[in-house]
Amino acid sequence: MSAGVRVRGLLKSFGDQQVLKGIDLDIAPGEVVGLIGPNGAGKTTLMSCLLGFLHPNAGEITIDGAPNDDLDVRRRTGFVPERMNFDRRETGRNFLRYMARLAEVKDAKTKVDAIMERLDIANAAHKRLSQYSRGMLQRVGMCQALIHEPAYLFLDEPTSGLDPNGVLLVRDLIAAQKQRGAAVLLNSHQLAEVGKICDRVFFLSGGVIAREETLRHVDRILVAITMLAGTYDAAAVERVANAAPRENHVVIATVETENDIAEIVRELAATGAGIIDVRRHTADLEGIFRGEA
Protein backbone atom coordinates (compact mmCIF):
# COMPACT_ATOMS: atom_id res chain seq x y z
CA MET A 1 0.00 0.00 0.00
CA SER A 2 1.49 3.35 -1.04
CA ALA A 3 1.52 6.07 1.61
CA GLY A 4 0.40 9.61 0.90
CA VAL A 5 -1.97 11.37 -1.47
CA ARG A 6 -1.73 10.41 -5.14
CA VAL A 7 -3.68 12.12 -7.94
CA ARG A 8 -3.46 11.16 -11.59
CA GLY A 9 -5.22 12.60 -14.64
CA LEU A 10 -7.92 14.43 -12.68
CA LEU A 11 -10.62 16.04 -14.83
CA LYS A 12 -13.61 18.00 -13.59
CA SER A 13 -16.21 19.92 -15.56
CA PHE A 14 -19.35 21.85 -14.68
CA GLY A 15 -21.54 21.64 -17.74
CA ASP A 16 -19.48 22.81 -20.69
CA GLN A 17 -16.88 24.47 -18.46
CA GLN A 18 -13.81 22.34 -17.87
CA VAL A 19 -12.29 23.43 -14.54
CA LEU A 20 -9.62 20.77 -13.97
CA LYS A 21 -7.80 19.61 -17.08
CA GLY A 22 -5.61 16.72 -16.01
CA ILE A 23 -4.08 17.19 -12.56
CA ASP A 24 -1.21 15.00 -11.33
CA LEU A 25 0.21 15.51 -7.84
CA ASP A 26 1.62 13.67 -4.84
CA ILE A 27 1.78 14.63 -1.16
CA ALA A 28 3.94 12.54 1.16
CA PRO A 29 3.44 12.01 4.91
CA GLY A 30 5.28 14.69 6.86
CA GLU A 31 5.11 17.15 3.97
CA VAL A 32 3.36 20.52 3.75
CA VAL A 33 2.32 21.38 0.19
CA GLY A 34 0.89 24.72 -0.89
CA LEU A 35 -1.63 25.32 -3.64
CA ILE A 36 -1.50 28.81 -5.15
CA GLY A 37 -3.02 30.45 -8.19
CA PRO A 38 -5.43 33.17 -9.30
CA ASN A 39 -9.16 33.17 -8.59
CA GLY A 40 -10.93 30.71 -10.86
CA ALA A 41 -7.83 28.55 -11.35
CA GLY A 42 -9.57 25.50 -9.85
CA LYS A 43 -7.94 25.34 -6.40
CA THR A 44 -11.13 24.92 -4.38
CA THR A 45 -12.53 22.48 -6.95
CA LEU A 46 -9.36 20.39 -6.69
CA MET A 47 -9.51 20.35 -2.90
CA SER A 48 -13.21 19.44 -3.00
CA CYS A 49 -12.43 16.52 -5.29
CA LEU A 50 -9.64 15.32 -2.98
CA LEU A 51 -12.03 15.43 -0.02
CA GLY A 52 -14.79 13.61 -1.91
CA PHE A 53 -17.20 16.57 -1.86
CA LEU A 54 -17.13 16.58 -5.67
CA HIS A 55 -16.80 13.63 -8.01
CA PRO A 56 -14.32 14.09 -10.87
CA ASN A 57 -15.28 13.27 -14.43
CA ALA A 58 -12.12 11.23 -14.86
CA GLY A 59 -8.87 10.43 -13.12
CA GLU A 60 -7.76 8.68 -9.96
CA ILE A 61 -7.41 9.84 -6.34
CA THR A 62 -5.93 7.52 -3.73
CA ILE A 63 -4.88 8.12 -0.14
CA ASP A 64 -2.67 5.45 1.38
CA GLY A 65 -3.52 3.37 -1.68
CA ALA A 66 -7.28 3.47 -0.97
CA PRO A 67 -10.01 5.54 -2.66
CA ASN A 68 -10.43 8.96 -1.09
CA ASP A 69 -14.02 8.14 -0.04
CA ASP A 70 -12.92 5.05 1.90
CA LEU A 71 -14.31 5.26 5.45
CA ASP A 72 -10.94 4.56 7.06
CA VAL A 73 -9.40 7.38 5.01
CA ARG A 74 -12.18 9.75 6.06
CA ARG A 75 -11.58 8.90 9.73
CA ARG A 76 -7.98 10.02 9.35
CA THR A 77 -8.71 13.24 7.47
CA GLY A 78 -9.12 16.77 8.83
CA PHE A 79 -10.51 19.73 6.89
CA VAL A 80 -10.73 23.47 7.53
CA PRO A 81 -12.98 25.28 5.01
CA GLU A 82 -12.45 28.95 4.22
CA ARG A 83 -15.71 29.92 5.88
CA MET A 84 -17.19 28.21 8.91
CA ASN A 85 -20.87 27.20 8.75
CA PHE A 86 -21.64 25.87 12.21
CA ASP A 87 -24.80 25.65 14.30
CA ARG A 88 -24.34 28.99 16.04
CA ARG A 89 -26.66 28.05 18.92
CA GLU A 90 -24.09 25.73 20.51
CA THR A 91 -21.23 26.83 22.71
CA GLY A 92 -17.71 26.39 21.38
CA ARG A 93 -16.93 23.70 23.95
CA ASN A 94 -20.11 21.69 23.30
CA PHE A 95 -19.64 21.87 19.54
CA LEU A 96 -16.08 20.57 19.76
CA ARG A 97 -17.05 17.83 22.21
CA TYR A 98 -19.72 16.71 19.73
CA MET A 99 -17.17 16.68 16.88
CA ALA A 100 -14.71 14.76 19.05
CA ARG A 101 -17.31 12.12 19.84
CA LEU A 102 -18.14 11.78 16.14
CA ALA A 103 -14.44 11.17 15.52
CA GLU A 104 -14.38 8.61 18.35
CA VAL A 105 -11.75 10.56 20.25
CA LYS A 106 -10.93 9.06 23.63
CA ASP A 107 -11.04 11.40 26.63
CA ALA A 108 -12.85 13.98 24.45
CA LYS A 109 -13.50 16.49 27.27
CA THR A 110 -9.83 16.77 28.19
CA LYS A 111 -8.67 17.00 24.58
CA VAL A 112 -11.24 19.63 23.69
CA ASP A 113 -10.18 21.80 26.62
CA ALA A 114 -6.52 21.34 25.68
CA ILE A 115 -6.91 22.27 22.02
CA MET A 116 -9.09 25.29 22.84
CA GLU A 117 -6.33 26.40 25.20
CA ARG A 118 -3.74 25.77 22.48
CA LEU A 119 -5.66 27.99 20.03
CA ASP A 120 -6.25 30.66 22.68
CA ILE A 121 -10.06 30.47 22.74
CA ALA A 122 -10.50 28.68 26.08
CA ASN A 123 -11.87 31.88 27.64
CA ALA A 124 -14.76 31.77 25.13
CA ALA A 125 -15.51 28.05 25.52
CA HIS A 126 -18.79 28.75 27.33
CA LYS A 127 -20.03 31.27 24.74
CA ARG A 128 -22.36 30.42 21.87
CA LEU A 129 -20.76 30.32 18.44
CA SER A 130 -23.10 33.15 17.43
CA GLN A 131 -21.01 35.37 19.73
CA TYR A 132 -17.72 34.41 18.08
CA SER A 133 -15.93 36.71 15.66
CA ARG A 134 -14.86 35.40 12.26
CA GLY A 135 -11.33 34.89 13.51
CA MET A 136 -12.57 32.93 16.54
CA LEU A 137 -14.70 30.74 14.27
CA GLN A 138 -11.62 30.10 12.18
CA ARG A 139 -9.83 28.89 15.30
CA VAL A 140 -12.77 26.63 16.14
CA GLY A 141 -12.47 25.24 12.63
CA MET A 142 -8.81 24.40 13.26
CA CYS A 143 -9.79 22.76 16.57
CA GLN A 144 -12.36 20.45 14.96
CA ALA A 145 -9.94 19.51 12.19
CA LEU A 146 -7.12 18.62 14.60
CA ILE A 147 -8.98 17.10 17.55
CA HIS A 148 -8.53 13.54 16.22
CA GLU A 149 -4.92 14.07 15.08
CA PRO A 150 -5.57 13.36 11.39
CA ALA A 151 -2.99 11.79 9.12
CA TYR A 152 -4.20 14.04 6.26
CA LEU A 153 -5.02 17.69 6.75
CA PHE A 154 -6.65 19.90 4.10
CA LEU A 155 -6.69 23.64 4.79
CA ASP A 156 -8.58 26.14 2.63
CA GLU A 157 -7.37 29.65 3.53
CA PRO A 158 -6.79 28.67 7.19
CA THR A 159 -5.56 32.11 8.26
CA SER A 160 -8.44 34.04 6.66
CA GLY A 161 -9.83 36.51 9.19
CA LEU A 162 -7.13 35.85 11.78
CA ASP A 163 -5.15 38.52 13.59
CA PRO A 164 -1.31 38.28 13.66
CA ASN A 165 -1.35 36.19 16.83
CA GLY A 166 -3.79 33.77 15.22
CA VAL A 167 -1.63 33.53 12.10
CA LEU A 168 1.39 32.63 14.24
CA LEU A 169 -0.62 30.02 16.12
CA VAL A 170 -1.77 28.37 12.90
CA ARG A 171 1.79 28.43 11.55
CA ASP A 172 3.04 26.66 14.66
CA LEU A 173 0.20 24.12 14.52
CA ILE A 174 0.94 23.26 10.90
CA ALA A 175 4.61 22.77 11.79
CA ALA A 176 3.51 20.44 14.61
CA GLN A 177 1.38 18.38 12.20
CA LYS A 178 4.34 18.03 9.87
CA GLN A 179 6.54 17.00 12.79
CA ARG A 180 4.19 14.16 13.75
CA GLY A 181 4.08 12.93 10.15
CA ALA A 182 0.80 14.30 8.79
CA ALA A 183 0.46 15.23 5.12
CA VAL A 184 -0.85 18.79 4.76
CA LEU A 185 -2.34 20.53 1.71
CA LEU A 186 -2.73 24.28 2.12
CA ASN A 187 -4.72 26.48 -0.27
CA SER A 188 -3.93 30.14 0.31
CA HIS A 189 -3.51 33.53 -1.36
CA GLN A 190 -1.21 34.68 1.43
CA LEU A 191 2.06 34.00 -0.37
CA ALA A 192 4.29 35.11 2.51
CA GLU A 193 2.69 32.51 4.79
CA VAL A 194 2.92 29.84 2.10
CA GLY A 195 6.63 30.57 1.81
CA LYS A 196 7.14 30.23 5.56
CA ILE A 197 5.13 27.02 5.97
CA CYS A 198 5.33 24.89 2.84
CA ASP A 199 7.94 22.42 1.61
CA ARG A 200 6.64 22.48 -1.97
CA VAL A 201 4.20 24.62 -3.94
CA PHE A 202 1.96 23.84 -6.89
CA PHE A 203 0.95 26.82 -9.05
CA LEU A 204 -2.47 26.12 -10.54
CA SER A 205 -3.52 28.12 -13.59
CA GLY A 206 -6.30 27.46 -16.07
CA GLY A 207 -7.10 24.08 -14.57
CA VAL A 208 -3.56 22.66 -14.85
CA ILE A 209 -0.49 22.65 -12.63
CA ALA A 210 1.61 25.16 -14.51
CA ARG A 211 4.58 24.96 -12.17
CA GLU A 212 5.93 23.13 -9.14
CA GLU A 213 8.56 24.62 -6.83
CA THR A 214 10.48 23.03 -3.97
CA LEU A 215 10.89 25.56 -1.16
CA ARG A 216 12.72 23.34 1.31
CA HIS A 217 14.99 20.41 0.54
CA VAL A 218 15.36 17.51 2.93
CA ASP A 219 19.05 16.96 2.25
CA ARG A 220 20.39 20.47 1.65
CA ILE A 221 19.96 24.16 2.41
CA LEU A 222 19.99 26.95 -0.17
CA VAL A 223 21.27 30.20 1.29
CA ALA A 224 21.31 33.64 -0.34
CA ILE A 225 24.29 35.77 0.68
CA THR A 226 24.20 39.46 -0.29
CA MET A 227 27.52 41.26 -0.58
CA LEU A 228 28.35 44.95 -0.68
CA ALA A 229 29.05 46.11 -4.25
CA GLY A 230 32.73 46.73 -4.94
CA THR A 231 34.00 44.71 -1.96
CA TYR A 232 34.30 41.26 -3.50
CA ASP A 233 36.15 39.43 -6.23
CA ALA A 234 33.77 37.30 -8.33
CA ALA A 235 36.32 34.54 -8.89
CA ALA A 236 37.08 34.31 -5.16
CA VAL A 237 33.36 34.17 -4.34
CA GLU A 238 32.80 31.38 -6.84
CA ARG A 239 35.75 29.44 -5.45
CA VAL A 240 34.35 29.61 -1.91
CA ALA A 241 30.62 29.19 -2.63
CA ASN A 242 30.80 26.99 -5.74
CA ALA A 243 28.48 29.48 -7.42
CA ALA A 244 29.04 32.76 -9.22
CA PRO A 245 27.61 35.98 -7.78
CA ARG A 246 24.60 37.38 -9.61
CA GLU A 247 24.13 40.89 -10.95
CA ASN A 248 22.38 41.92 -7.74
CA HIS A 249 25.53 40.97 -5.73
CA VAL A 250 23.86 37.85 -4.33
CA VAL A 251 25.41 34.39 -4.39
CA ILE A 252 23.21 31.32 -3.87
CA ALA A 253 25.20 28.67 -2.03
CA THR A 254 24.14 25.07 -1.40
CA VAL A 255 25.13 23.59 1.97
CA GLU A 256 24.19 20.64 4.16
CA THR A 257 24.03 22.19 7.62
CA GLU A 258 23.67 25.54 9.34
CA ASN A 259 27.29 25.22 10.45
CA ASP A 260 28.24 25.19 6.76
CA ILE A 261 26.43 28.52 6.34
CA ALA A 262 28.57 30.08 9.05
CA GLU A 263 31.72 28.64 7.48
CA ILE A 264 30.95 30.00 3.99
CA VAL A 265 30.19 33.46 5.41
CA ARG A 266 33.48 33.38 7.35
CA GLU A 267 35.44 32.35 4.24
CA LEU A 268 33.81 34.99 2.07
CA ALA A 269 34.53 37.68 4.63
CA ALA A 270 38.16 36.50 4.70
CA THR A 271 38.44 37.28 0.94
CA GLY A 272 37.39 40.86 1.65
CA ALA A 273 33.73 40.55 0.72
CA GLY A 274 31.42 42.78 2.74
CA ILE A 275 28.50 40.58 3.83
CA ILE A 276 25.33 42.62 4.35
CA ASP A 277 22.61 39.93 4.39
CA VAL A 278 22.35 36.15 4.85
CA ARG A 279 19.06 34.28 4.55
CA ARG A 280 17.63 31.00 3.34
CA HIS A 281 16.82 31.11 -0.33
CA THR A 282 13.30 30.18 -1.45
CA ALA A 283 11.36 30.55 -4.65
CA ASP A 284 9.94 33.97 -5.49
CA LEU A 285 6.28 33.06 -5.05
CA GLU A 286 5.05 36.55 -5.87
CA GLY A 287 7.06 36.51 -9.09
CA ILE A 288 5.70 33.07 -9.98
CA PHE A 289 2.16 34.25 -9.27
CA ARG A 290 2.64 37.25 -11.57
CA GLY A 291 4.39 35.17 -14.23
CA GLU A 292 7.68 37.03 -13.75
CA ALA A 293 9.86 34.30 -12.22
N, C-alpha and C positions, 0 to 999 in steps of 0.2 A: 504494500500500500504506500503510495507516494504522499509525503507530508507537504502541507502548504496548499495555497490556492492556485489552481491552474485553469486558465481560460484559453480556448482555442476557437478561432473563426467565428466569433460572436457577431450575430446580425440581429438588429431589432428595427422594426418599422412601425409607424403609426399611420395606417392608411397608405397613401402614396409617398409619405415622407420617410426616407430611410435615415435613421438617427445614428445607429451603430453599423459600421461598414466593414466588419471583419477585425475584431479585437483579439489580440493574443497578449497575455501577460501572466506572470508568475509572482507570487508573494511567498517567501519562505518564513517558517517560524522564527521568531526573534528579529524580524525585519519590519521597519516602518517605511511604507511606500506612500508617496504623495501623488495626488491626481490633480493636475492644474490645467487650465484652459479657459477660453472665453465663454461667456454665457451662450448657451445653445450648442455647445460642443458635444454634449452627450454624457457629461460626467455623472449627473444624478441618475440618468437612465441606466448607465453601466452599473452603478452601485445598486440600484433597485433590482437589476437582473442578478447580480451576485448574491443578493439577499433572498431571492426568490419571490420578491414582490411583483416582478414582471417576468413574463416568459419570453425568452428570445425566439425569433423566427428560425434561427439556425445557430449551430455552434455547440460547444461543450463547456460546461462549468463543473469542476470537481473540487472538493475540499477534503483533504486527506484521502484522496482516491475515491470518495463517495459523491453522489449527486448533491448539489447544494441544498436541496429540499429534504435530504435525509434527516430524520428526527434526531439522531445522535449529533449530527452536525449543527442543527439548530440549537440544541442544548448547550453547545460550546461556543455559541456566537453572541456577541454583544453589538448593539447598534445605537448610535446617537444621531437622530435626525436633526436637520437644521432648525426646525421649529417644533417645539414641544406641544402636543395636543393631549393633555391629561384631563382626567376628571377633576376639575378644580375644587370640588366640594370636599375632597379628602385632605387630611393634613399631609405634610411631606413625609413624616415618619410612617404613618399608616400606609400611604401609597407604596413606599419602598419596602415595607414589611410584606405587603401583598405581592409585589414583584419578586421578592426573595423566596416566598413560599412557592410561587409558580415555578421558579427555577430550582426548587428543591434544595435550597441552601440550608445547611445545618446551622443551628444557633443563629437564626435569622435576626432576632432582636439585637444581639450583640454586634453582629456584622453591620447592620443598618446604622446603628449609633456610631460605629467606628468610621464608616465611610462618609457619613454626614459631617463628622468632625474633621475628617481628612479634607473635605471639600469646603470647609468653613461655613456650613449652613446649619450646624447643630443648634444654634440659638433660635432658628426658625422652624425646628422640627415639629412643634406643636401648632404651627399656623396652617391654615388652609392654603392650598396651592393657588387659590384665587387671589391671595394676598402677596404672592411672590412676584418679584420683578422678572423681566425676561432673562436677565443674567442668572438669577437664582434658579429659574426653571431649567436653564441650560446646565447648571450644576446638578440638579436633580436628575436630568437626563444622563449625565455621566455616571451618577451613582447607580441608576438602574442598569446601565450597560455593564458596569464593573462588579456588581455585587456578587456574581457567581464566578468571577475570575475566568472570563472566556478565553479560549485558545485563539479565537479570531474576533477582531474588533474592527468595526466599520464606523467611521466618523465623518459625518457630513457637516462641514463648517462648525466644528466643535467649540470654537472660541467666539462664535457670533454672539454679540450682545454682552460679552464679558468685559469687566474692567481689567486693568493691568494685573492686579493680584490674581484674578481668576484665570487670566491667560497663563501666568506663571505656574499656577496650580495644575492646569491641564497639561502644560508642557512636562512638568515633573511626573504626572501620572502616566503619560504616554511613555516616557523613558522607563518607568517602573514596569509597564506591560512588556516592553521590549526585553528588559532584563530578565523577566520570568519566562520568556520564550514565546510570547503571543505574537501572532502576525497582525499587523495593523495597516489598514488602508485609510488614508486621510484625504478627504476632498476639501480644498480650501482655496480661497482667493487671496489669503493673507500670505504673500510669498515670503516675507521675512520669517514668519513662523515655520513655514514649510522648510525653509533652509536650515533652521535651527533644529528641527525635529527629525526630518526624514533621512533615510539612508539612500533611497533612490526616488526619482521623480519620473512620472509619465506625463508628457504634454499631449493632451487630447485636443484635436482640432478637426472639425468637419466629420466627426464620427470615426476617426482613425487615430491611432497613436502615432503622432508625427515625429516624436522624439523621446528618447529615454536618456536620462542623465544619472550617473552615480555620484552622489554627494559625499559619501563616506565609504572608504574602502576598509575591508576587514584586515588586510595584511600590510597596509601602508598608509602614510599620512602625506597629503599634499600641503605644502606650506608656501605662502606668498610672502616674499621678503622685499620690502621697498627700500631703495637706497637713494641717498641724496645725489642729485645730478652733479656730475663733475668730480665726484669723490672716488669713483671706482674704475678699475680697468676691466673691460668686458672679458678679455681672455682669462684673467685671474678669477673672475666670478664664475665663468663656465668651468674652470678647472676644479674649483671648490664644490660647486653645486651640481655639476654634471648637467647644466642647462644654461643657455645663453640668456642674458638679461633682455627684456622686451623694451620697446620704445618708451614705455611709461616708467622705466627704471625699476621694474619689478622682475624678479627671478622666481620661477616656480620650481621648488626643489621637492624631490620625493624622498622620504625617509621612512624608517620603520618604527622609531620610538620618539617620544618627546625629548629624550636626552640627545638624540641625533639633531633635533632642531637647535638646541642650545649650542651644540658643537659646530654646526654650519654657521650660525650667527657669529660665534667666536672667531672662526677661521676667516670669514669674510671681513670682519672688523680688523683682523690682523693684516689684511692686504691693503688697508686704508679706506675701505668702503664705509661711508657713513650710513648706518642702519637707522631708518626713521620709523619703520613699521614692520611688525611680524604677525601674521595671522594665518589660520588655516584657510586653504584655498578651496572654494566650492564653486559650483556652476553659477553663472549669472542668470538667475531665474527670471528677473525682470526683463533682461535682454532676450531670453528665450521666449517669454510671453509676448514681447513686442515684435519678435521675428528679427532681432538685431544680432543675436549671438549664435 
